[in-house]
């Protein structure tokens, strides 16, 4: 409750985009939501777009218009005329602008008790690994700001493949370099204890939900133990795999319900 929430599904922003455009779209989505909370003027948005354009090459997506209400394509044309090289690096310039945006957004929401931003960056492991690595680097460089906390949901084993162009294939000799890269970006890693999940209640409630068992059977500890053993020996404890198993059972139950006859009942 003390933070303004920003949630970004990186995979959705990267769909139908090349690497450069995907990075730009994700950046636009994050900054656009901050600018919205800061209640920026059109002139301030122009300045912000100029700085993002210097990083991304100047091609804007419809996301700008969605978050700002400003025709981004027109602004790019206006800003590109007579543009001089910035005194600071593009990233540093944008970072200064973002620091002001964050401060303004917090001021605008002080009466609601807000004291910062909490960013949720999801599905980085569903996009091209080298792009995911570039996004992580960019977020670290741009959003290393006061009152900004990032929560990254990633599969390390997938995203780490994005470092192959940088360090080559991971071996026992260079594994430390791979780890060090992420240590510089992620201050507090936490691995979900998938292998230790207690799936009993979830499994039985799901089976009850699709009509596979009734209320009485749901409370049967021996039946619960048996179903749990079957699940552990087949799909394991991953929630997504368990949900897929439930979906299979639901489909089979529906097919049986549509095709059975009296002989089936007897059997």
KOLLOZA-166913 format. One record per residue: residue in one letter; x, y, z of N, C-alpha, C, O in turn. Coordinates in steps of 0.2 Angstrom, whole numbers, padded with zeros to 4 digits, always signed. Atoms other than C-alpha are relative to their C-alpha. Layout:
# KOLLOZA-166913
AXYZXYZXYZXYZ...
//
This chain:
# KOLLOZA-166913
X+0004-0006+0000+0000+0000+0000+0004+0006+0000+0002+0012-0002X-0004-0006+0000+0015+0012+0002+0003+0001-0007+0007+0006-0007X-0003-0001+0006+0020+0010-0016-0005+0000-0006-0010-0003-0006X+0003+0000+0006+0014+0014-0033+0002-0006-0004+0008-0007-0005X-0002+0006+0004+0013-0002-0043+0000+0001-0007-0004+0004-0010X-0001+0000+0008+0019-0004-0061+0001-0008-0002+0006-0010+0001X-0001+0007+0002+0017-0022-0069+0001+0000-0007-0003+0003-0011X-0002+0001+0007+0025-0026-0086+0001-0007-0002+0005-0010+0001X-0001+0007+0003+0023-0042-0095+0005+0001-0006+0002+0003-0012X-0005-0001+0006+0039-0041-0106-0002-0004-0006+0000-0002-0012X+0002+0004+0006+0033-0055-0117-0005+0003-0005-0004+0003-0011X+0005-0003+0004+0018-0046-0123+0002+0006-0003+0001+0008-0009X-0003-0006+0003+0028-0030-0126+0005-0002-0006+0006+0002-0010X-0005+0002+0004+0040-0040-0136-0003-0004-0006+0001-0005-0011X+0003+0004+0006+0028-0049-0148+0000+0004-0006-0001+0010-0006X+0000-0003+0006+0030-0046-0166+0005+0006-0001+0004+0010-0005X-0005-0005+0000+0045-0035-0163+0007-0003-0001+0008-0009+0001X-0007+0002+0000+0063-0036-0167+0003+0002+0007+0000+0005+0011X-0003-0001-0006+0076-0035-0153+0000+0008+0003-0002+0009+0008X+0000-0007-0002+0078-0016-0153-0007+0003+0002-0008+0007+0006X+0007-0002-0001+0059-0013-0154-0002-0002+0006-0006+0001+0010X+0002+0003-0006+0056-0025-0140+0002+0004+0006-0002+0005+0011X-0003-0004-0005+0068-0016-0129-0004+0007+0001-0005+0009+0007X+0003-0007+0000+0060+0001-0133-0007+0000+0002-0009+0004+0006X+0007+0001-0002+0042-0005-0131+0000-0001+0008-0004+0002+0011X+0000+0002-0007+0046-0012-0114+0002+0007+0004-0001+0008+0009X-0002-0006-0003+0055+0004-0109-0006+0005+0000-0007+0009+0005X+0006-0004+0000+0040+0014-0115-0005-0001+0004-0008+0003+0008X+0005+0002-0004+0028+0004-0106+0001+0002+0008-0003+0004+0011X-0002-0001-0007+0037+0006-0089+0000+0008+0001-0003+0010+0006X+0000-0007-0001+0041+0025-0091-0007+0003-0001-0008+0008+0002X+0006-0003+0001+0024+0029-0098-0005-0001+0006-0008+0004+0007X+0004+0001-0006+0016+0022-0082+0002+0005+0005-0002+0008+0009X-0002-0005-0005+0027+0033-0071-0002+0007-0002-0004+0011+0002X+0002-0006+0002+0024+0048-0082-0007+0002+0001-0009+0007+0003X+0008+0000-0001+0005+0045-0080-0001+0002+0007-0005+0007+0009X+0001-0002-0007+0007+0046-0061+0003+0006+0002+0001+0010+0006X-0003-0006-0001+0018+0061-0062-0004+0006-0003-0003+0012-0002X+0005-0005+0003+0004+0070-0072+0004+0005-0005+0004+0011-0004X-0005-0005+0004+0017+0077-0085-0004+0004-0005-0009+0001-0007X+0003-0004+0005+0013+0090-0097+0002-0002-0007+0006-0006-0007X-0002+0002+0006+0014+0088-0116+0008+0002-0002+0011-0002-0005X-0007-0002+0001+0031+0098-0116+0004-0005+0004+0010-0006+0001X-0004+0004-0003+0038+0087-0103+0000-0007-0003+0005-0010-0003X+0001+0006+0003+0032+0072-0112+0005+0000-0007+0008-0005-0008X-0004+0000+0006+0041+0078-0128+0008-0001+0002+0011-0004-0001X-0007+0001-0002+0057+0080-0118+0002-0007+0002+0007-0010+0000X-0001+0007-0002+0055+0062-0111+0001-0004-0006+0005-0008-0007X+0000+0004+0007+0052+0055-0129+0007+0001-0003+0009-0003-0006X-0006-0002+0003+0067+0064-0135+0006-0004+0003+0010-0007-0001X-0005+0004-0004+0078+0055-0122+0000-0007-0002+0005-0011-0002X+0001+0007+0002+0070+0038-0126+0002-0001-0007+0005-0006-0008X-0002+0001+0007+0073+0041-0144+0007-0001-0001+0009-0004-0006X-0007+0000+0001+0091+0044-0142+0003-0007+0002+0008-0009-0001X-0002+0006-0002+0092+0027-0134-0002-0005-0005+0002-0010-0007X+0003+0005+0004+0081+0017-0145+0000+0001-0008-0002-0003-0012X+0000-0001+0007+0084+0025-0162-0005+0004-0003-0005+0006-0009X+0005-0004+0002+0069+0035-0164-0006-0002-0003-0010+0001-0006X+0006+0003+0003+0056+0023-0170-0005-0002+0006-0003-0005+0010X+0005+0001-0005+0040+0024-0159-0005-0005-0001-0008-0005-0007X+0006+0005+0001+0026+0011-0156-0006+0004+0002-0006+0009+0005X+0006-0003-0002+0008+0014-0153-0001+0001+0008-0005+0004+0011X+0000+0000-0007+0012+0012-0134+0001+0007+0002-0002+0009+0007X+0000-0007-0002+0017+0030-0133-0006+0004+0000-0008+0007+0005X+0007-0003+0001+0000+0036-0139-0004-0002+0006-0008+0001+0008X+0004+0003-0005-0008+0024-0127+0001+0003+0007-0004+0005+0010X-0002-0002-0006+0001+0030-0112+0000+0008+0001-0001+0011+0006X-0001-0008-0001+0003+0049-0116-0006+0004-0003-0006+0010-0002X+0005-0003+0004-0011+0053-0128+0003+0005-0005+0000+0009-0007X-0004-0005+0005+0002+0062-0139+0002-0004-0006+0004-0010-0006X-0002+0004+0006+0005+0057-0157+0008+0000+0000+0011+0005-0002X-0007+0001-0001+0023+0050-0155+0003+0001-0007+0009+0004-0007X-0004+0000+0007+0027+0049-0174+0001+0007-0002+0006+0009-0004X+0000-0008+0002+0023+0068-0176+0006+0003+0004+0010+0007+0002X-0005-0003-0004+0034+0072-0161+0007-0002-0002+0012+0002-0002X-0007+0002+0003+0049+0062-0168+0002+0004-0005+0008+0006-0005X-0001-0005+0006+0048+0072-0184+0002+0007+0003+0007+0010+0000X-0002-0007-0003+0048+0088-0174+0006+0000+0003+0010+0005+0003X-0006-0001-0005+0062+0084-0162+0006-0002-0004+0011+0000-0002X-0006+0002+0003+0073+0076-0175+0004+0006-0004+0009+0006-0006X-0002-0006+0004+0075+0093-0185+0005+0004+0005+0003+0007+0010X-0005-0004-0004+0091+0102-0179+0002-0002+0007+0004+0002+0011X-0002+0002-0006+0094+0091-0165+0008+0000+0001+0012-0003-0003X-0007+0000-0001+0111+0093-0157+0002-0006+0005-0002-0008+0009X-0002+0006-0004+0122+0080-0148-0001+0002+0008+0001+0008+0009X+0001-0002-0007+0118+0080-0129+0006+0000+0004+0011-0003+0002X-0006-0001-0004+0130+0085-0116+0002-0006+0004+0008-0008+0005X-0001+0007-0004+0128+0069-0106-0002-0005-0004-0004-0005-0010X+0002+0006+0004+0126+0052-0112-0008-0001+0000-0011+0002+0005X+0007+0001+0000+0109+0047-0117-0004-0003+0006-0009-0001+0008X+0003+0003-0006+0106+0035-0103+0000+0004+0006-0005+0004+0010X+0000-0004-0005+0112+0047-0090-0005+0006+0000-0008+0008+0005X+0005-0005+0001+0101+0061-0097-0007-0003+0002-0011+0001+0005X+0006+0002-0001+0086+0050-0097-0001-0002+0008-0007-0001+0011X+0000+0002-0007+0090+0044-0079-0002+0006+0004-0006+0006+0009X+0001-0006-0003+0090+0062-0073-0008+0002+0000-0011+0004+0004X+0007-0002+0001+0073+0065-0081-0005-0005+0004-0010-0003+0007X+0004+0005-0004+0066+0049-0073+0000+0001+0007-0005+0001+0011X+0000-0002-0007+0072+0054-0056-0005+0006+0002-0008+0005+0007X+0004-0005-0002+0062+0070-0057-0008-0003-0001-0012-0001+0003X+0006+0003+0001+0047+0060-0064-0003-0004+0006-0008-0003+0009X+0002+0004-0006+0047+0048-0049-0001+0005+0006-0006+0003+0009X+0001-0005-0005+0049+0063-0037-0007+0003+0000-0011+0004+0004X+0006-0003+0001+0034+0071-0045-0006-0004+0002-0011-0002+0005X+0006+0005-0001+0023+0056-0045-0001-0002+0008-0007-0002+0010X+0001+0001-0007+0027+0053-0026-0003+0006+0003-0008+0005+0007X+0003-0006-0003+0023+0071-0022-0008+0000-0002-0012+0002+0002X+0007+0000+0002+0006+0069-0032-0004-0005+0004-0010-0004+0005X+0003+0005-0004+0002+0054-0021+0001+0000+0007+0000-0005+0011X-0002+0000-0007+0008+0059-0004-0006-0001+0004-0006-0004+0010X+0006+0000-0004-0010+0061+0002-0002-0007+0001-0006-0009+0005X+0002+0008-0001-0012+0042-0001+0005-0004+0003+0005-0010+0003X-0005+0003-0004+0003+0038+0009+0005-0004-0005+0009-0008-0002X-0005+0003+0005+0014+0033-0007+0007+0003+0001+0008+0009+0002X-0007-0003-0001+0033+0034-0005+0005-0003-0005+0011-0003-0004X-0004+0003+0005+0039+0025-0020-0003-0004-0005-0009-0004-0005X+0003+0004+0005+0037+0014-0035+0002-0007+0001+0008-0009+0003X-0001+0007+0000+0036-0005-0035-0001-0003-0007-0007-0003-0009X+0000+0002+0006+0040-0012-0052+0000-0008-0001+0004-0011+0002X+0000+0007+0001+0035-0030-0057+0001-0002-0007-0003+0000-0012X-0002+0001+0007+0044-0036-0072-0001-0008-0001+0003-0012+0002X+0002+0007+0001+0037-0053-0078+0002-0003-0007+0002+0001-0012X+0000+0004+0006+0040-0066-0091+0007+0002-0004+0007+0001-0010X-0006-0001+0004+0058-0061-0096+0003-0006-0003+0007-0006-0008X-0003+0006+0003+0062-0079-0099-0004-0003-0006-0002-0008-0008X+0004+0002+0005+0049-0080-0112+0002+0004-0007-0001+0002-0012X-0002-0004+0006+0058-0068-0124+0007-0002-0001+0010-0006+0002X-0006+0002+0002+0074-0070-0133+0005+0001+0005+0006+0007+0007X-0005-0001-0005+0088-0073-0120+0005+0006-0001+0005+0010+0004X-0004-0006+0000+0100-0060-0127-0004+0007+0001-0001+0012+0004X+0004-0006-0001+0086-0047-0127-0002+0001+0007-0002+0006+0010X+0002-0001-0007+0081-0051-0109+0006+0002+0004+0006+0006+0008X-0007-0003-0003+0100-0048-0104+0000+0007-0001+0002+0011+0003X-0001-0007+0001+0100-0031-0113-0005+0004+0004-0004+0009+0006X+0006-0003-0004+0083-0027-0104+0003+0001+0007+0002+0006+0010X-0002+0000-0007+0091-0031-0087+0005+0005+0001+0005+0009+0006X-0005-0005+0000+0106-0021-0091-0002+0007+0000+0000+0012+0004X+0003-0007+0001+0096-0006-0097-0004+0002+0007-0003+0008+0009X+0004-0001-0006+0084-0007-0081+0005+0002+0005+0004+0007+0009X-0004-0002-0005+0099-0007-0070+0003+0007-0001+0004+0010+0004X-0003-0007+0001+0107+0008-0078-0004+0006+0001-0003+0011+0003X+0004-0005+0000+0092+0018-0080-0004+0001+0007-0005+0007+0009X+0005+0000-0006+0081+0014-0064+0004-0001+0006+0001-0003+0011X-0004+0000-0007+0095+0014-0051-0001+0006+0003+0003+0010+0004X+0002-0006-0002+0085+0027-0043-0003-0001+0008-0004-0006+0010X+0003+0000-0007+0079+0032-0025-0007-0002-0001-0011+0000-0006X+0007+0001-0001+0062+0025-0020-0003-0004-0006-0009-0004-0007X+0002+0005+0006+0062+0012-0035+0002-0007+0002+0008-0008+0003X-0002+0007-0002+0061-0006-0031-0003-0005-0006-0008-0004-0008X+0001+0005+0006+0061-0020-0045-0001-0007+0002+0004-0009+0006X+0001+0007-0002+0054-0037-0043+0000-0004-0007-0004-0002-0011X-0001+0003+0007+0060-0048-0058-0002-0007+0001+0001-0011+0005X+0002+0007+0001+0051-0065-0062+0004-0003-0006+0002-0002-0011X-0004+0003+0006+0064-0075-0072+0002-0007+0002+0002-0009+0007X-0003+0006-0001+0070-0092-0075+0007+0000-0002+0009+0001-0007X-0008-0001+0000+0089-0091-0072+0003-0004-0006+0007-0002-0010X-0003+0004+0005+0092-0106-0083-0001+0002-0007+0003+0000-0012X+0002-0003+0007+0084-0098-0098+0003+0006-0002+0007+0007-0007X-0003-0007+0002+0090-0080-0097+0007+0000+0000+0010+0004-0004X-0008+0000+0000+0108-0085-0093+0002-0002-0007+0008+0000-0009X-0003+0001+0007+0109-0091-0111+0001+0006-0004+0005+0006-0009X-0001-0007+0003+0108-0073-0116+0007+0003+0000+0009+0007-0003X-0007-0002-0001+0126-0071-0110+0005-0004-0004+0011-0002-0004X-0005+0004+0005+0133-0084-0123+0004+0005-0004+0010+0004-0005X-0004-0004+0004+0137-0070-0135+0006+0004+0003+0011+0006+0000X-0005-0004-0004+0147-0061-0121+0005-0004+0003+0011-0002+0002X-0005+0004-0004+0156-0075-0112+0001-0007-0004+0005-0011-0002X-0001+0006+0003+0154-0090-0124-0005-0005+0004-0008-0003+0008X+0005+0005-0003+0145-0106-0119+0003-0001+0007+0009-0001+0009X-0002+0000-0007+0145-0108-0100+0003-0007+0002+0001-0012+0000X-0004+0005-0002+0158-0120-0093+0001+0000+0008+0000+0005+0011X-0002-0001-0007+0164-0124-0076+0005+0005+0001+0006+0008+0007X-0005-0005-0001+0178-0112-0079-0002+0007+0000+0000+0011+0003X+0002-0007+0001+0168-0097-0084-0007+0001+0004-0010+0006+0003X+0007-0001-0004+0152-0100-0073+0000+0006+0004-0005+0009+0005X+0000-0006-0005+0158-0087-0061-0001+0006-0003-0005+0011+0000X+0002-0006+0003+0157-0074-0074-0007+0001-0001-0010+0007-0001X+0007+0000+0001+0139-0078-0078-0003+0002+0006-0008+0006+0006X+0003-0001-0006+0135-0078-0060+0001+0008+0002-0003+0011+0005X-0002-0007-0002+0144-0061-0057-0004+0005-0004-0006+0010-0001X+0004-0005+0004+0134-0053-0071-0006+0001+0004-0009+0007+0004X+0006+0000-0003+0118-0057-0062+0000+0003+0007-0004+0007+0009X-0001-0002-0007+0125-0053-0045+0000+0008+0000-0002+0011+0005X+0000-0007+0001+0128-0035-0051-0007+0003-0001-0008+0009+0001X+0007-0002+0002+0110-0033-0057-0005-0001+0006-0009+0003+0007X+0005+0003-0005+0100-0043-0044+0003+0000+0007+0008-0004+0008X-0002-0001-0007+0103-0038-0026-0002-0006+0005+0001-0008+0009X+0003+0005-0004+0092-0051-0018-0003-0006-0004-0009-0005-0006X+0003+0006+0004+0089-0068-0028-0004-0004+0005-0002-0006+0011X+0004+0004-0004+0076-0079-0022-0003-0006-0004-0007-0004-0009X+0003+0005+0005+0072-0096-0030-0006-0003+0003-0006-0005+0009X+0006+0003-0002+0055-0103-0029+0001-0007+0002+0004-0011-0002X-0002+0007-0002+0056-0120-0019-0005-0005-0003-0009-0008+0000X+0005+0004+0003+0046-0129-0032+0000-0008+0002-0005-0011+0003X-0001+0007-0002+0053-0146-0027-0004-0002+0007-0005-0007+0009X+0002+0001-0007+0046-0143-0009-0007+0002+0001-0010+0002+0006X+0007-0002-0001+0028-0137-0013-0004-0006+0003-0003-0012+0001X+0005+0004-0003+0014-0145-0003-0006+0000-0005-0009+0005-0005X+0005-0001+0005+0002-0149-0017-0007-0003+0002-0012-0003-0002X+0006+0003-0002-0011-0159-0007-0007+0004-0001-0011+0002-0005X+0006-0004+0000-0024-0146-0004-0002+0003-0007-0008+0003-0009X+0001-0003+0007-0022-0138-0022-0003-0005-0004-0007-0004-0008X+0001+0006+0004-0023-0155-0030-0008-0002+0001-0012-0002-0004X+0007+0002-0002-0039-0160-0021-0005+0005-0001-0011+0003-0004X+0005-0006+0002-0048-0143-0023-0001+0000-0007-0006+0001-0009X+0000-0001+0007-0044-0143-0041-0004-0006-0003-0008-0005-0008X+0004+0006+0002-0051-0161-0043-0007+0001+0001-0012-0001-0002X+0007-0001-0002-0067-0156-0034-0003+0005-0004-0009+0005-0006X+0002-0006+0005-0068-0140-0045-0003-0003-0006-0008+0000-0009X+0002+0003+0007-0070-0151-0061-0004-0006+0001-0006-0009-0004X+0005+0006-0001-0081-0164-0053+0003-0006+0000-0001-0011-0001X-0004+0007+0000-0068-0178-0053-0001-0003+0007-0002-0010+0007X+0001+0003-0007-0071-0181-0034-0006+0005+0003-0007+0010+0001X+0005-0004-0004-0085-0175-0022+0003+0003+0006+0008+0002+0008X-0003-0004-0006-0084-0165-0006+0002-0005+0005+0007-0004+0009X-0002+0005-0005-0083-0181+0005+0007-0003-0002+0011-0004+0002X-0006+0002+0002-0069-0188-0006+0006+0005+0001+0011+0003+0002X-0005-0005-0001-0060-0172-0005+0003+0000+0007+0009+0002+0008X-0003+0000-0007-0058-0174+0014+0003-0007+0002+0005-0008+0008X-0002+0006-0002-0053-0192+0013+0008+0000-0001+0011+0001-0006X-0008-0001+0000-0034-0192+0018+0003-0005-0004+0008-0004-0007X-0003+0005+0003-0030-0209+0011+0000+0001-0008+0004+0000-0012X+0001-0002+0007-0037-0204-0006+0004+0006-0002+0007+0006-0008X-0004-0006+0001-0028-0187-0005+0007-0003-0001+0011+0000-0005X-0007+0003+0000-0012-0197-0002+0002-0003-0006+0007-0003-0009X-0001+0004+0007-0014-0208-0017+0000+0004-0006+0004+0004-0010X-0001-0005+0006-0018-0194-0029+0006+0004+0000+0009+0005-0005X-0007-0004-0001-0003-0184-0022+0006-0004-0003+0010-0002-0007X-0005+0004+0002+0008-0199-0025+0000-0001-0008+0005+0000-0011X+0001+0000+0007+0001-0201-0043+0003+0006-0003+0007+0006-0008X-0003-0006+0003+0005-0183-0047+0007+0001+0001+0010+0003-0004X-0007-0001-0001+0022-0183-0039+0004-0005-0005+0009-0003-0007X-0004+0004+0004+0027-0198-0049-0001+0001-0008+0002-0002-0012X+0001-0002+0007+0020-0191-0066+0002+0007-0002+0007+0008-0005X-0001-0007+0002+0020-0172-0067+0005+0004+0005+0007+0009+0003X-0004-0004-0005+0029-0167-0051-0004+0005+0003-0010+0005+0004X+0004-0005-0004+0025-0152-0041+0000+0007-0003-0003+0012+0000X+0001-0006+0004+0026-0138-0054-0007+0002+0000-0011-0002-0003X+0007-0002+0000+0010-0128-0052-0003+0000-0007-0009-0002-0008X+0003+0000+0007+0008-0126-0071-0001-0007-0003-0006-0008-0006X+0001+0007+0002+0011-0144-0074-0006-0004+0003-0010-0007+0000X+0006+0003-0003-0002-0149-0061-0007+0003-0003-0011-0001-0004X+0006-0003+0003-0015-0137-0069-0001-0003-0007-0007-0004-0008X+0000+0003+0007-0011-0145-0086-0003-0007+0001-0008-0009-0003X+0003+0007-0001-0015-0162-0078-0007+0000+0002-0011-0004-0001X+0007-0001-0002-0031-0156-0071-0004+0002-0006-0010-0001-0007X+0004-0001+0006-0036-0149-0088-0001-0006-0004-0006-0007-0007X+0001+0006+0004-0033-0166-0096-0005-0004+0003-0010-0007+0000X+0006+0003-0003-0044-0174-0083-0007+0003-0001-0011-0001-0002X+0006-0003+0002-0057-0162-0086-0003-0001-0007-0009-0002-0008X+0002+0001+0006-0057-0164-0104-0002-0008-0001-0007-0009-0004X+0001+0007+0001-0057-0183-0103-0007-0001+0003-0011-0005+0001X+0006+0001-0004-0072-0182-0090-0006+0003-0005-0011+0000-0005X+0005-0003+0005-0082-0171-0103-0001-0004-0006-0007-0005-0008X+0000+0005+0005-0078-0183-0117-0004-0006+0002-0009-0008-0002X+0003+0006-0002-0084-0198-0107-0008+0002+0001-0012-0002+0000X+0007-0002-0001-0100-0188-0102-0004+0001-0006-0010+0000-0006X+0003-0001+0007-0104-0184-0120-0001-0007-0004-0006-0007-0008X+0000+0006+0005-0101-0202-0127-0002-0006+0004-0004-0011+0000X+0002+0007-0004-0106-0215-0113-0007-0001-0002-0011+0003-0003X+0007+0002+0001-0122-0225-0115-0001-0005+0006+0003-0005+0011X+0002+0004-0006-0130-0237-0103+0005-0006+0001+0006-0008+0007X-0005+0005-0001-0117-0251-0106+0006+0003+0003+0009-0001+0007X-0005-0003-0003-0104-0239-0101-0001+0001+0008+0003+0000+0012X+0002+0000-0007-0113-0236-0085+0000-0006+0004+0003-0007+0010X-0001+0006-0003-0114-0254-0082+0007-0002+0001+0009-0005+0007X-0007+0001-0001-0096-0256-0085+0003+0003+0006+0009+0003+0007
//
